[in-house]
Each structure stands twice: as structure tokens, then as C-alpha cells.
């Protein structure tokens, strides 16, 4: 079986990355950005009329977080006498993106309107306005805008955000409709399937959770399926914490099914899948939740048979065997220290830009790529 879930991104040239940054794509690494800023600044000093360089320099400042300097560059272009209409439109457009990055959403909208009036590409304007709408928290309208742009993945994402708001208000039927709409728009919407799983768990139906999981496994990209299990474990932790602190009062997790029922319903679903290192790992974690230590150990060992250097599976096996070891108090203390540190290593990263996180994400906070999350099965990744 040829699983290749964690392919490394091919090395790209500096020019390619700089071009994407200037056009609004991924950010350059910090060291490359600073070097580019220095080089472009020198060129601009020698040729102040180089508008393209001005625009690129402003985008590099923005990617570096120097928003004020980026805005100064756009304004200097906008007020320049005799500037070509096309360049002025682009300057207004980039100014709008600068304002949005700075959190000045009203100013950003006005800048985009100016860019539109000067002939800036309407699709790019529409995309930026959709993002503005999302940042304002109007998720329903944002989803509609992305649907008009024929971008089903962000459309589905914001339908899920809208559904979560409805669930929080107690409007379960509207929330469920929005989730179904999200899956119709983009069947591989991992966030939509995860929210359905969470809601079924909250409702107390282990069988429904298992049924939804089976459907999700058939639709979600194989390299993203681990997100379902990570999300479920998070829900289990939240439910357990709510039970401990509720003092008998009703909470949103009060009707959730027991962990034992849930785990026994989920494991057969996992067993129907082709052997996969992460599915085996999460299956082992689920069995640890119900103190089925022998089976948990077996699943972690199977995970290592598929990938011998999977450090987290080795960590769990080591933890399971610790009680059988005779250790001095000093050694136990040092070992606990290093195990705790190992558990805090950020497990997730963006396949596109390499950003590391200890929590799941659907849209990379750095490069804004969708569904680029991956699991660090190799600690050196």
C-alpha cells in the first residue's frame, strides 16, 4: 500500500516566492523577505518611477508586518501626478489589502471601491470583499460571496462558521441545514464533517457519530482524516471538563454519550479502513480513554510497523511500559520532564509554508492556504 501523506514541498526559487508574495499569495520566510526589501529599496532609490517595484516593495513590507510603511508607499503612488490609471487602481487595491491586514475594515472597503471604479479586476475585488465580510463575522454572506466566486472550499468553511453560531444560539435545525449545505458545496469539507460529529456526540448518539464518521472517511482526503479524530478527542476533553466543573448543572455537554460507548462504536469504523499509521495511532488513543491498555498497546505497535520512526506512537508505548520499569527517583523525575516536553511538541504543520501549530487549523494563519494541515509523524519535519 503506497501512502504518501507527508510529501515535502519542493524547493522554490526566490523569484517564484517573491512573485507570489507581491501578488497576494504566501509570505516569504522572514530572512528572505528582509533581503528582498533591502534589494528593492536600493532599486527604488535609483529609479523612483519604477511603479512595479514600488508595488512589490509595499507588498513585502505588508508580509513583514510593517503595515504603516506599506500604506505610505501606496499613498505616495496614488497622489503621484500623471500616474497611469491601471497602476493607480492597483495601488488602491493593495492599499485596501494593507488596511484589511491592519484591521481597518471600513477603510479597506473604501479602498477596494476606489480600485473598482478605476477598473481593477472585479474578480479580485469580489474575493477581497468576501474576505472582508468574513472578518466582520457575517459568515452567511461570506459563504454566499465565495459561492458566487465558485470557491466551494471557503464557501463550505464559512457555512460551518455560520452553523456554529446558530448552534450557540440554540437554533439546531438551522445549524444542521447549514452543515448539510456545506457538505453539498464541498464534500471534502473536513470542518463540516467534524462539526456534525461533535453535534451528534453532544446529542448522545454514539451510533450516529459512527455513521457520520464512516461517511466522512469516504469523502475527506486521506491525508486530512486525522483531523476528524483530533477534533473528536478535543470534544471528549471538553465534555469531561464540563462534567467535572458543572456541579450537577446542565451544560451543552450534559447529554453527550459516555466515552466507552463512543469508543466502542468508533473502533469498528476505523478497522474497516486500509491500514494507516495515523488511524492506528488515534485508535490507540481512543482505547486509552477507556483504559483498554492491552489493545491500545497493540494498535501503537501496528502503527510502528507501518512507520518505525513515528515518535508519538513510541512515546505512548514508552509511557505504557514505564510502570514496569525499576527507576531511581532522580531518573523518574528527569524522564517525566522530557516526556512532558515531548508531548508539547507542535504536532501539526502547514504543507505549504511550514508553519507549526499545536492545534488543528483549516486555513493556514500564515500563508492562507486551505486544508494544508499535516501531521508531524517525523519529529524532524
C-alpha positions as CSV (number, residue, x, y, z in Angstrom):
1,X,0.0,0.0,0.0
2,X,1.5,3.3,-1.0
3,X,0.6,6.0,1.4
4,X,2.5,9.3,0.8
5,X,0.7,11.7,3.1
6,X,3.5,13.9,4.0
7,X,5.4,14.8,0.9
8,X,7.8,17.6,1.4
9,X,7.3,20.7,-0.6
10,X,9.7,21.2,-3.4
11,X,12.3,23.9,-3.0
12,X,11.3,27.0,-4.8
13,X,13.4,29.8,-6.2
14,X,13.5,33.2,-4.5
15,X,12.0,34.8,-7.6
16,X,9.0,32.5,-7.5
17,X,8.3,33.1,-3.9
18,X,8.7,36.9,-4.2
19,X,6.3,36.9,-7.1
20,X,3.7,35.1,-5.1
21,X,4.1,37.4,-2.2
22,X,3.7,40.5,-4.4
23,X,0.6,39.1,-5.9
24,X,-1.0,38.2,-2.5
25,X,0.0,34.6,-2.1
26,X,2.1,33.0,0.5
27,X,4.6,35.1,2.7
28,X,8.3,34.8,2.2
29,X,10.3,33.4,5.1
30,X,11.4,36.3,7.3
31,X,15.1,36.2,6.2
32,X,14.2,36.2,2.5
33,X,11.7,39.0,3.0
34,X,14.2,41.3,4.7
35,X,16.8,40.6,2.0
36,X,14.2,41.4,-0.7
37,X,13.2,44.6,1.0
38,X,16.8,45.7,1.1
39,X,17.4,44.9,-2.6
40,X,14.1,46.5,-3.8
41,X,14.7,49.6,-1.7
42,X,18.0,50.2,-3.5
43,X,16.4,49.8,-6.9
44,X,13.6,52.2,-6.0
45,X,16.2,54.8,-4.8
46,X,17.9,54.6,-8.2
47,X,14.7,54.7,-10.2
48,X,11.8,56.4,-8.3
49,X,9.5,55.9,-11.3
50,X,9.6,52.1,-11.1
51,X,6.0,51.7,-10.1
52,X,6.0,47.9,-10.3
53,X,8.9,47.8,-7.8
54,X,7.0,50.2,-5.6
55,X,4.1,47.9,-5.5
56,X,6.2,44.9,-4.9
57,X,8.1,46.6,-2.1
58,X,4.8,47.6,-0.4
59,X,3.7,44.0,-0.5
60,X,6.9,42.9,1.1
61,X,6.5,45.4,3.8
62,X,3.0,44.1,4.4
63,X,4.1,40.5,4.6
64,X,6.8,41.5,7.1
65,X,4.1,43.2,9.3
66,X,5.3,46.8,8.5
67,X,1.9,47.9,7.5
68,X,2.5,51.7,8.0
69,X,5.4,51.7,5.6
70,X,3.3,49.7,3.1
71,X,0.5,52.2,3.4
72,X,3.0,55.1,2.8
73,X,4.2,53.5,-0.4
74,X,0.6,53.1,-1.7
75,X,-0.3,56.7,-0.8
76,X,2.8,58.0,-2.5
77,X,1.7,56.3,-5.7
78,X,-1.9,57.3,-5.5
79,X,-1.0,61.0,-5.3
80,X,1.7,60.9,-7.9
81,X,0.7,63.2,-10.9
82,X,0.1,61.5,-14.2
83,X,0.1,58.0,-12.8
84,X,-1.4,55.5,-15.2
85,X,-5.0,54.6,-14.3
86,X,-4.1,50.9,-14.2
87,X,-1.3,51.5,-11.7
88,X,-3.5,53.8,-9.6
89,X,-6.2,51.1,-9.5
90,X,-3.6,48.5,-8.3
91,X,-2.3,51.0,-5.7
92,X,-5.8,51.4,-4.3
93,X,-6.3,47.7,-4.3
94,X,-3.1,47.0,-2.4
95,X,-3.9,49.8,0.0
96,X,-7.2,48.0,0.7
97,X,-5.3,44.9,1.5
98,X,-2.9,46.8,3.7
99,X,-5.9,48.3,5.6
100,X,-7.5,44.9,6.0
101,X,-4.3,43.4,7.3
102,X,-4.2,46.3,9.8
103,X,-7.8,45.7,10.9
104,X,-9.2,48.9,9.4
105,X,-12.0,47.1,7.6
106,X,-14.1,50.2,6.7
107,X,-11.1,51.9,5.1
108,X,-10.3,48.7,3.3
109,X,-13.7,48.6,1.8
110,X,-13.5,52.2,0.6
111,X,-10.1,51.5,-1.0
112,X,-11.5,48.5,-2.8
113,X,-14.4,50.6,-4.1
114,X,-11.9,53.1,-5.4
115,X,-9.9,50.4,-7.1
116,X,-13.1,49.0,-8.7
117,X,-14.1,52.5,-10.0
118,X,-10.6,52.7,-11.7
119,X,-11.0,49.3,-13.4
120,X,-9.3,46.9,-11.1
121,X,-10.1,43.2,-11.9
122,X,-13.7,42.7,-10.5
123,X,-13.0,39.1,-9.5
124,X,-10.1,40.1,-7.3
125,X,-12.2,42.8,-5.8
126,X,-15.0,40.4,-5.1
127,X,-12.6,38.0,-3.5
128,X,-11.3,40.7,-1.2
129,X,-14.7,41.8,-0.3
130,X,-15.7,38.3,0.6
131,X,-12.8,38.1,2.9
132,X,-13.7,41.4,4.5
133,X,-17.2,40.1,5.1
134,X,-15.9,37.0,6.8
135,X,-13.6,39.1,9.0
136,X,-16.6,41.1,10.1
137,X,-18.3,37.9,11.2
138,X,-21.0,37.9,8.6
139,X,-20.4,34.2,7.7
140,X,-23.6,33.6,5.8
141,X,-22.9,36.5,3.4
142,X,-19.2,35.4,3.2
143,X,-20.3,31.9,2.2
144,X,-22.6,33.3,-0.4
145,X,-19.8,35.5,-1.9
146,X,-17.4,32.6,-2.1
147,X,-20.1,30.5,-3.7
148,X,-20.5,33.3,-6.4
149,X,-16.8,33.1,-6.9
150,X,-17.0,29.4,-7.5
151,X,-14.7,28.7,-4.5
152,X,-16.5,25.9,-2.7
153,X,-13.9,25.2,-0.1
154,X,-14.1,28.6,1.6
155,X,-17.8,28.6,1.0
156,X,-18.2,25.4,3.0
157,X,-15.9,26.7,5.7
158,X,-18.0,29.8,6.3
159,X,-21.2,27.8,6.2
160,X,-19.7,25.8,9.1
161,X,-18.9,29.0,11.0
162,X,-22.4,30.2,10.4
163,X,-23.7,26.8,11.7
164,X,-21.7,27.1,14.8
165,X,-23.2,30.5,15.6
166,X,-26.7,29.0,15.1
167,X,-25.9,26.1,17.4
168,X,-24.6,28.5,20.1
169,X,-28.0,30.3,19.8
170,X,-29.9,27.1,20.2
171,X,-31.1,27.1,16.6
172,X,-30.2,23.4,16.0
173,X,-32.3,23.0,12.8
174,X,-30.7,25.9,11.0
175,X,-27.3,24.9,12.1
176,X,-27.8,21.4,10.7
177,X,-29.1,22.8,7.4
178,X,-26.0,24.9,7.1
179,X,-23.8,21.9,7.7
180,X,-25.6,19.9,5.0
181,X,-25.3,22.8,2.7
182,X,-21.5,23.0,3.4
183,X,-21.1,19.3,2.5
184,X,-23.1,19.7,-0.7
185,X,-20.9,22.6,-1.7
186,X,-17.7,20.8,-0.9
187,X,-17.9,17.1,0.1
188,X,-14.4,17.1,1.4
189,X,-15.1,19.9,3.9
190,X,-13.3,18.4,7.0
191,X,-14.7,21.1,9.2
192,X,-18.3,20.4,8.3
193,X,-17.9,16.6,9.0
194,X,-16.2,17.4,12.3
195,X,-18.9,19.7,13.4
196,X,-21.5,17.0,12.5
197,X,-19.6,14.5,14.6
198,X,-19.4,16.9,17.5
199,X,-23.1,17.7,17.4
200,X,-24.0,14.0,17.3
201,X,-21.7,13.4,20.3
202,X,-23.4,16.2,22.2
203,X,-26.8,14.7,21.4
204,X,-25.7,11.5,23.0
205,X,-25.9,9.2,19.9
206,X,-22.7,7.1,19.6
207,X,-24.3,5.1,16.7
208,X,-24.9,8.4,14.8
209,X,-21.3,9.5,15.4
210,X,-20.0,6.2,14.0
211,X,-22.3,6.5,11.0
212,X,-21.2,10.1,10.2
213,X,-17.6,9.1,10.7
214,X,-18.0,6.3,8.1
215,X,-19.4,8.8,5.6
216,X,-16.7,11.3,6.3
217,X,-13.9,8.8,5.8
218,X,-15.2,8.2,2.3
219,X,-15.3,11.9,1.4
220,X,-12.4,13.5,3.2
221,X,-8.9,13.5,1.6
222,X,-6.9,10.6,3.3
223,X,-4.2,13.0,4.4
224,X,-6.8,15.0,6.3
225,X,-8.7,12.3,8.1
226,X,-6.7,12.6,11.3
227,X,-8.4,16.0,11.8
228,X,-11.6,14.1,12.5
229,X,-10.1,12.2,15.3
230,X,-8.2,15.1,16.8
231,X,-11.4,17.0,16.8
232,X,-13.3,14.2,18.5
233,X,-10.6,13.9,21.2
234,X,-10.9,17.6,21.8
235,X,-14.7,17.2,22.2
236,X,-14.2,14.3,24.6
237,X,-11.8,16.5,26.7
238,X,-14.3,19.4,26.7
239,X,-17.2,17.1,27.8
240,X,-15.1,15.6,30.6
241,X,-14.0,19.0,31.8
242,X,-17.6,20.3,31.7
243,X,-18.8,17.3,33.8
244,X,-16.1,17.9,36.4
245,X,-16.9,21.6,36.8
246,X,-20.7,21.6,36.3
247,X,-21.6,20.7,39.9
248,X,-24.7,19.0,38.6
249,X,-25.9,21.9,36.5
250,X,-26.8,21.4,32.9
251,X,-24.2,22.3,30.2
252,X,-24.0,21.9,26.4
253,X,-22.3,18.6,27.0
254,X,-24.8,17.2,29.5
255,X,-26.4,14.9,27.0
256,X,-23.2,13.6,25.4
257,X,-22.7,9.8,25.3
258,X,-20.2,8.0,27.5
259,X,-16.7,7.7,26.3
260,X,-16.9,3.9,26.5
261,X,-20.0,3.8,24.2
262,X,-18.4,6.2,21.8
263,X,-15.1,4.4,21.6
264,X,-16.7,1.0,21.1
265,X,-18.8,2.5,18.2
266,X,-15.9,4.2,16.5
267,X,-13.2,1.4,16.5
268,X,-15.1,-0.8,14.0
269,X,-15.3,2.1,11.6
270,X,-11.5,2.5,11.8
271,X,-11.0,-1.2,11.4
272,X,-12.8,-1.1,8.0
273,X,-10.2,1.2,6.6
274,X,-6.9,0.4,4.9
275,X,-4.1,0.3,7.5
276,X,-2.9,3.8,8.1
277,X,-0.4,4.9,10.7
278,X,-2.4,7.9,12.0
279,X,-5.7,5.9,12.1
280,X,-3.9,3.3,14.2
281,X,-2.4,5.9,16.4
282,X,-5.7,7.7,17.1
283,X,-7.4,4.3,17.6
284,X,-4.9,3.6,20.3
285,X,-5.5,7.0,21.9
286,X,-9.3,6.2,22.0
287,X,-8.6,2.9,23.7
288,X,-6.5,4.6,26.3
289,X,-9.6,6.8,27.1
290,X,-11.4,3.7,28.3
291,X,-8.3,2.1,29.9
292,X,-8.1,-0.7,27.4
293,X,-4.3,-0.7,27.7
294,X,-3.6,-4.0,26.0
295,X,-5.4,-3.2,22.8
296,X,-4.0,0.4,22.9
297,X,-0.5,-1.1,23.0
298,X,-1.3,-3.4,20.1
299,X,-2.5,-0.5,17.9
300,X,0.5,1.6,18.7
301,X,2.8,-1.3,17.8
302,X,0.9,-1.7,14.5
303,X,1.4,2.0,13.8
304,X,5.2,1.5,14.3
305,X,5.1,-1.5,11.9
306,X,3.9,1.0,9.2
307,X,6.3,3.8,10.2
308,X,9.1,2.8,12.6
309,X,10.1,6.4,13.3
310,X,6.7,7.6,14.3
311,X,7.8,9.3,17.5
312,X,4.3,9.8,19.2
313,X,3.5,6.1,18.9
314,X,6.8,5.3,20.5
315,X,6.1,7.8,23.2
316,X,2.8,6.2,24.1
317,X,4.3,2.7,24.2
318,X,7.1,4.0,26.4
319,X,4.6,5.5,28.7
320,X,2.6,2.3,28.9
321,X,5.8,0.4,29.9
322,X,7.0,2.9,32.4
323,X,5.2,1.3,35.3
324,X,7.0,-2.0,34.7
325,X,10.5,-0.4,35.0
326,X,12.5,0.0,38.2
327,X,13.9,3.5,38.2
328,X,15.6,5.7,40.8
329,X,13.6,8.8,41.9
330,X,16.0,11.1,40.2
331,X,15.7,9.2,36.9
332,X,11.9,9.2,37.2
333,X,11.9,13.0,37.6
334,X,14.2,13.6,34.6
335,X,12.2,11.2,32.5
336,X,8.9,12.8,33.4
337,X,10.4,16.2,32.4
338,X,11.5,15.0,29.0
339,X,8.3,13.1,28.3
340,X,6.2,16.2,29.2
341,X,8.4,18.3,26.9
342,X,8.0,15.8,24.1
343,X,4.2,15.8,24.4
344,X,4.2,19.6,24.0
345,X,6.0,19.5,20.6
346,X,3.8,21.0,18.0
347,X,2.3,18.1,16.1
348,X,0.8,19.9,13.1
349,X,2.3,21.9,10.3
350,X,1.3,23.6,7.0
351,X,2.5,21.6,4.0
352,X,2.6,24.9,2.0
353,X,4.7,27.2,4.2
354,X,5.9,25.0,7.1
355,X,4.1,26.9,9.9
356,X,3.8,24.7,13.1
357,X,0.9,24.6,15.4
358,X,-0.3,22.5,18.3
359,X,-4.0,22.8,17.4
360,X,-5.8,21.9,14.1
361,X,-6.4,24.6,11.6
362,X,-8.4,24.7,8.3
363,X,-6.9,27.9,6.8
364,X,-3.2,28.5,7.5
365,X,-2.7,31.6,9.6
366,X,0.5,32.5,7.7
367,X,0.1,31.7,4.0
368,X,-3.8,31.5,4.0
369,X,-3.8,28.2,2.2
370,X,-6.8,26.0,2.7
371,X,-6.7,22.4,4.1
372,X,-2.9,22.4,4.1
373,X,-2.5,21.0,7.6
374,X,-0.4,17.9,8.1
375,X,0.7,15.7,11.0
376,X,4.4,15.5,12.0
377,X,4.9,11.8,12.0
378,X,8.6,12.5,11.8
379,X,9.8,14.8,14.6
380,X,12.4,16.3,12.3
381,X,9.7,17.7,9.9
